[in-house]
Amino acid sequence: MIRCLKDHIEKVVEGVCAGNLFFEMPTVHFFSEEAFCFGNNKVLKTREKKVVTLDIGAFRAKETIMQSEDDGKVYTCRELKSLAPHRCTFGYDVIVYVGYALFVHCRSETSTLILTEPALLMKTEPLGL
């Protein structure tokens, strides 16, 4: 009975994961709101990366980096930095989850991958760049 309930819950979760809701990996645009508050700014560059979190799943993050024409100050997005470290694919929540599994609960790498597979790996898709 418990196994049947567990299988049913897994099917429900699979049905509402981000990978099943979107045919393509969604693109989320990030920019610094601070840049629009202070005068004369221009787009310095944009960068795109794949981000994977436990709550959201996998998505493309496209960040627009602005630069002040007056003093040269560079404005980056704080919201994106709060989701995932710079140049990292996995979000802080994934890093903490895996860290607790490995070091606090003394699980092996294999069992940690098995635990994260339903929650994380099903949501990821290859980034087609």
N, C-alpha and C positions, 0 to 999 in steps of 0.2 A: 504494500500500500504506500509506504513512504517512497519507494523507488518510482512508483507510478506518479505520485505527486511531484517528485523532483523532475521527472521527465516532462510533465505538463508545464511546470514553471519555466524550464529551459526553453520549451517551444514558444511560450508567450514572450519571454525575453528576446529570443531570436527575432520574433516578428516586429518588435519595436526598436531594434537597434538601429543606429544611424545608417549602417550599410544597407539595410532593407528599406529604409524610408527614402533614401536618395539614390537615384540611378547612378549619378556621378558623385564623386566626393565634393561636398560643398566648399565654396570659396568664401572666406570671411575677410572683409577689408578692415584693417586696423590703421589708425592715424592718431596723432597727438592732438587732443582738443586744445591743449595749451598753445599750440602753434597758431591756431586761428584767433586766439584772444590777443596776441601781441603783434600788431602791425604788419610790416612788409615781409612776407615769407614766400619762399619758392620751394618747389619740390626738388630735393637733392637727389633722391633715388627711391626706387621701390625694390623690395626683396620679397621673395615668396619661399615658403617652406611648408613641409607637411608637419602637422602637429597631431599627436594622439593623446587623448586624455580618457580617463575612465568614465567620466560623466558625459562628455560630448561625443566621444569616439574620434574618428580620424577626419581631419578637414585640412584644407589648404589655407594658410594664413598669408595674406598679402598685406605687407606693411608699407605705408608711404612715409618716408622720412623727409621732414621739412628742414629748411635752413633759413635763418633770419638774414635778410639782405643788409640790415643795419649793422649788427655786431657779429654775424657769422655763427651764432649759436645753433646747434643741431637739436631738433626735437624728434624723439622716438616715442613709440607708444608704450605706456606703462601697463595697459591691460594685457597686451601680448606677453610682456615680460613677467607678469604675474601668473600666466598660464604655464609657460615653459621657459627654461633658461635659453639664453642666446646660443644659437647654433645647435640646439638639441631638438630631437624629434619628439621625445616623450615628455609629457607634462610633469609638473611637480607631484601630482597625485599618484601617477604611475611609479615615479622614482621612490616615493615614500612607501607605497604598497609593496613593491619588490624589496626594498630595504628592510621593512618589518618582517617580511616572510623569510628573508635570508638570515638576518642577524638576530632578531628578537625571538622568532619562532623556530629558529635553527632548521629551516627547511633546506633541502638541496636545490641546486639550480633546476634540476629536472622537475621536481615537484612544484617549484615556483612557476615554471612555465606551464605546467598542467593546470595550476590554479588560475593563472591569468589568461589562459587561452579562451575560455568562454566569455570572460568579461572584456577582453581587450582585442585579441587577435582576430576575432570574427568581425570587428568593426573596421579593420584596416583594409585598404586597397592599395595597390601600387600607384605611385604618383607618376602620371604620364607626362613628363616634361621633355 
